[in-house]
Amino acid sequence: MAAYVPDSSVSRKQTSFVRSRVGIVTLILALLLALFLIRPGAGRLRSRIVTAIGMALGRQVDVSSVHIRLLPHPGFDLENFVVHDDPAFSAEPVIRSQQVTAELRISSLLRGHLEIARLSLSEPSLNLVRDREGRWNLENLLERAAQIPVAPTKKANTEARPGFPYIEADRGRINLKLEQEKKPYALMDADFALWQESENVWGMRLKAQPVRMDFNLSDTGTVNVDGSWQRAVTLRQTPLKFVMEWTGAQLGQVSKLVSGKDKGWRGTLKLSTTLSGTPADLEVETDTSVQDFRRYDILGGGALRLAAQCSSHYSSVDHSLSNLACHTPVGDGTLSVNGAVAGVFGARTYDLALVANELPLQSLIALARHAKKDIPDDLVASGKLNGSVKVQRKDAGYAEWNGSGESLGVRIGSKVNKTEMVLDRIPFQVSQNIEQSRKNGRRLFAPAEPQVEIGPFNLALGRPSPAVVRGSISRSGYSLLVTGDAQVQRLLQTARTAGFRAPQLTADGVARVDLQIAGGWSGFIAPQVTGKVQLQSVRAEVRGLNAPVEIASANLLLTPENVQVQNINASLSSSAWRGSLLLPRNCALPDRCPVSFDLHASQIDIHELNQSLNPHPRKQPWYRFLSTSPQTATPYLLTLHATGKLNVDRLAIQNLVATWVSAHVELESGIVRLSDLRGDLLGGKHLGDWQADFSVKPPEYSGSGTLQGIDLQQLAQAMRDGWVTGTATATYRASASGVDAAQLISSAKASLKVEVRDGLFPHIVLAEGNEPLHIHRLVGNLVLRDGRFEIQQGKLETPGGIYQLSGTASLTRTLDLKLVRAGAPGFNIIGPLTEPRVAPVKAQETQAALKP
């Protein structure tokens, strides 16, 4: 077998490829790729690196693994990097990062030294801890770094000393812990960097979003911090300068971040703070502004910007603020706070002075328009506010408040409400009463919540003598007392001008008021009006009524739950009304809080009521006030839900009069229900239930009841014709619909069961020479339809015998009746009710009529 000999041509090709430029580039690229991807372990260096970092920081350091990297920069990759905290502060690590990259300084490598030039932490977690004495866990680290003689971060290549590394972190998280309590506040997505600018100066920058871990907040803005500090023996003596900006934060999210609750304010917050000096004597300057400030449920009113500037000196020795001076311009005036605060992080003592100098009331009205609902957009005010308040707290005792001030030349007006209030001078003073309490049998004294006492001052409300107003304002709420005489319309206009919800009534008259208007700041709850009002000679127009309601007198008692209207003495047309009303307040759904009433009318004439409710009774029905039309607003009574008792001494319906009428009435969504409807009618009694539904078109009516002891002679008199006498009892059920008499008559349906005793039909004589038809007893069923009563199962007992009664009687008073009996001739009764014609019926026809 022949020996194998390699192909010399293939070998020469491979050698030429390696020596070619393409081959060299390919090998270099492969080598670089390997250096990028291959990170050999450096277990032997791990302990040296951990020890070096731990000695530099003065803290225990742990690293799970170390890998060498050559490209793009030589260095190490540290995994699970942990820097433990001083046990005196916290058992948790001060810094934790899953991935840390340490880049080596190349110039040091050339001299044979390992020196870290850049330290990059990926998604680190940093814990800031403050102990009881007010010291922070990073103070020792900063002081230790200041004592190490290192070169600046950007040192010269010939510098032999190790340089301070450039430390950076991205997407980090900074937590806050006070003593052993971990706070929910944190800085997320934090990008920060630390370096040494020069021989004795360090610099840092930070960009992060403040968050609260127990809430989902999104619009808290961005915090940017740029600062530098110099080398010193202690941190307290370290010269520093920091500039912090908090921008893009929404005020509602900020309030929830700080307090845990959205306070309901809106606007964009911008906060800028500059710190310069040393912690022992630190100059603090702050500029704060809120753009488009408003309450969450108030839109419009124009943009409002709030701004303030403050300056002070802070000392970390006693944690005090001295030379505190805050200033905010308000129109042509200023509002300032000056003083000092000691023990900022502990038992605070302070001495502060708040001064208002020539504050224009128009600017305060603009603020109120964005902070309180229902203030008119066209409200204008003139006048100036001046005052000063001093607040002191000594030796960790109670705060003492005192001060005073006044508003001069006060005039407030609104063209929409047609109101102008001239108040001239409004004084105020700050007071603080002492409250007593008992604990374990001992009497304790403590100052109450400070209050701003306003007034008293006079308020003209359209009467010869002005009303007197006084009030108080505290941190929890406010209260105003108004006493005196007022014109009703002027009182309502003034209330709307002041931003209080008052009924939109067209009313005038006299009112003596003793009212308290109180409310709280928390939750923006609408102010509540309580107290007493005495009405006299009030003339009010009610939507849907064409005649005014005249109120001679009435007493109103306003409680937090309802409004009680007592001792009503009023009239509508010729009807006089007395009684009381109970109107619930603070109802989320009006139909669940019906108005209760107990009303008594001396008399009601339906015709006059029709004139009051409808100026054109021939064209529109009297109950128009309970129905709607496209051209008019919804009548008040159609929107009302009410229930109660109604008593009427005399009720006149054309010639028909009922007395001592009473009923339980319920009105809801345009439906009127009359239950237990009682009254004296035609010498007898009525008892029944009726319902009128005005929510449909045409309106529908239905009812049922009983009539007992009815004097039919009175019925005949009401019909202006004496066609019947006797006593009747009936049960009935009826219904109808329509908007006028013709529709009601044509649609009317009814069924009656009637019994008449001891009566007479004067117009009916069965035979010539006989007396009018006498009734011993008459029973039968009447069915009304198509405008006629049909008599069914009628039975008439007369002195001459017993007849079967049938036939019809129309509502236009036309008769078509038939009287028949066995074995005797019968009669047909036809014609008008006033002059009926009687015709005998043959016996054969009578027998045929008697057959079933």
ABEGO torsion letter per residue (X at the ends): XBBBBBBAAAAAAAAAAAABAAAAAAAAAAAAAAAAABBBBBAAAAAAAAAAAAAAAGBBBBBABBBBBAOABBEBBBBGBBBBBBAAABABBABBBABBBBBBBAAAAAAGBBBBABBBBBGBBBBBBBBAAGBBAAAAAAAAAAABBBBBABBBAABABBBBBBBBBBGBBBBBBBEABBBABBBBGBBBBBBBABAABBBBBBBBBBBBAABBBABAEBBBBBBBBBBBABAAABBBBBBBBBBGBBAAAAAAAAAGBBAGBBEBBBBBBBBBEBAABBBBBBBBBBBGBBBAABBEGEBBBBBBBBBBBBBAAAGBBBGBBBBBBBEABBBBBBEBBBGAABBBBBBBBBBBBGBBAAAAAAAAAAABBGBBAABBBBEBBBEBBBBBBBGGBBBBBBEBEBBBGBBBBBAAAGBBBBAGBBBBBBBBBBBBBBBGGBBBBBBBBBBBBBOBBBBBAGBABBBBBBBBBBAAEBBBBBBEBBBAAAAAAAAAAAGBBBBBBBBBEBBBBBBBBBBBABGGBBBBBBEBBBBBGBBBBBBGBABBBBBABBBBBBBAABBBBBGBBBBBEABBBBEBBBBBBGBABAAABBBBBBBBBABBBAAAAAAAABABAAABBAAAAABBBAABBBBAAAABBBBEBBBBABBBBEABBBBGBBBBBBBBGGBBBBBGBBEBBGGBBBBBBBBBBAABOBBBBBBBEBBBGBBAAAAAAAAGBBABBEBBBBBBBBBBBEABAAAAAAABBBBBBBBBBGBBBAABBABBGBBBBBBABBBEBBBBBGGBBBBBGBBBBBAAEBBBBBEBBBAAGBBBBBBBBBGBBBBBBBEBAABBBBBBBBAAAAAAAABX
